[in-house]
Amino acid sequence: MADLAYVPVLALARLRETGMAAVSVGGRRVLLVHVDGDVRAYDNRCPHRAWPLERGTLDGCVLTCANHRWTFDVATGRGLDPGDRDLVAVPCRVDEDGTVAVGVEA
């Protein structure tokens, strides 16, 4: 497994609860979601047709892709409808100073 370097990308205060934000880190577009007091990160591409997930809608933990209306549980990354494609998780953490950082290969 490759070593990860965590790159600060956003102040947690700018990511409201049940909110999402797209950021660029290491040449990769990443979608951050803040649900149930936790921050998760995923590739900002729908696994169906690579549509930017930031254009979708988030209702609680359910993210709906704007292109073909596929839905995902952002708490787990699992596909809901259809259930055979999951989101690609990206390592992330919230540092002590309240900064969200995304892991990139060092």
N, C-alpha and C positions, 0 to 999 in steps of 0.2 A: 504494500500500500504506500502511495506517495505521501510525503510530508505535506502538511497544509500550512499555509500562512493565512492568517485572518486579516482581511482588509476592511477597515471601517467604511461604511457606506451611508449611514443615515442615523440621525438621533431618534431614539425610540419615541420621544415626545412628538415627533412629526408623523408617526404612524399610529393613527387612532385605533382603538379597539374595534374589532371586526372590520378592519380596513386593510388595504393592500397598496403596494407601491412597487414600481419597476425601477431597477437600478442597473447600471453597467459596472461590471467588475471583471478585470482580466480578459476583456474582449467578449464577455458573455453577458447576455441580458438575463437578469434574475428577478423573479417575482417574490416579494416579501409579503407575508400575510400575518396579521396580528389577531389571533382568536383565542378565546379562553385564557387570556393572560400570557400566552406564549407566542413567540415569533418563529415562523417556519419559512424556509426558502425553497423555491422550485425553479427549474428552467422556465423561462417566460414563454414557453411554446406549448401549445396543445399537442399531445401525442398523436392526434388524428391527422391534422394537416399543417402543423407548426404555426397556427394562428397565434398572435400575441395574446396571452391570457389576460394581460392588463386591460384589454378592451372588453373583457367579460364583466359579469356582475358577481358580487359576493353577498350572499344572504346567509348570515350565521356562519356555518362552516362549509356551506355549499357554494362552490365556484362554478358558474355556468359560462362556457366558452361562447363568445359572441358569434362565431362562425356557424357551427352546426348544432349549437345548444347542448353539447356534451357536458356532463356534470361530474364534479370531483369533490371529495371530502378533503378539505385542506388541512384538517387536523391530522389525517393519516396519509394523505397523498393518493388514496385509492380512488379508482374510477367508480362512479355510481351508475351512470347510464350513458353508454354501456359500461359494464363492469369489468371488461377485459383489458383495459389500458389504464395504467397508473401514471401520475405525475412523476417527473424525475426530480428527486430531492437533491438539494444543494446544502452542504454543511453551513450552519450559521450559529451565532451566539449573540447574547446581549452582554456587553462588558460592564464592569462595575460602574463606569461613568455614564451608563445609559445609552451607549452607542451600539447600534446593530452592526455586526461584522460578519462578512461572508468568507468562507474558506475557499482558497484557491491553491492549486498545486504549487509548491515551493520549488 
